[in-house]
Amino acid sequence: MTYIRQILIGLCKHTYVCGYADDILLLAPTVSALQHLLNVCQSELQCLDMAINAKKYVCTRFGSRYKQPCSNLPTSDGREIVWCENVRYLGVHVVSSKTFTCSLSNAKRSLYRSFYTQFLVELVTLRLRLL
């Protein structure tokens, strides 16, 4: 953690890096601050002989201008990180909107699927017992 703090010294105020295992979440108040934060992370990853996989990274926006078109963020290897309306981070689906919003529809679907699967197993077991 100390290593990450040293890297982030001198960055724009209100920029944040959240990490868990190999997942990284970059938060910034503006697109230009996000690009700067991405560049810092890329340069540090290059020093560690690692790179960002642009296919797995996406951006989303919150606030009054969330619907405004925005240029994709270029990476150091010439690829682009695209903008999308729904981001999944650690199993939570975050939706681009005027305010910070999480979608629970995927969690509900998963819960219902596991419930009905267990219910059907119990029903079949009960039916076999009756026979």
Buried (B, 14 or more C-beta within 10 A) or exposed (E): EEEEEEBBEEBEEEBEBEEEEEEBEBEBEEBEBBBBBBBBBBEBBEEEEEEBEBEEBBBBBBEEEBEEEEEEBBBBEEBEBEBEEEBEBEEEBBBBBEEEEEBEEEEEEEEEEEEEEEEEEEEEEEEEEEE
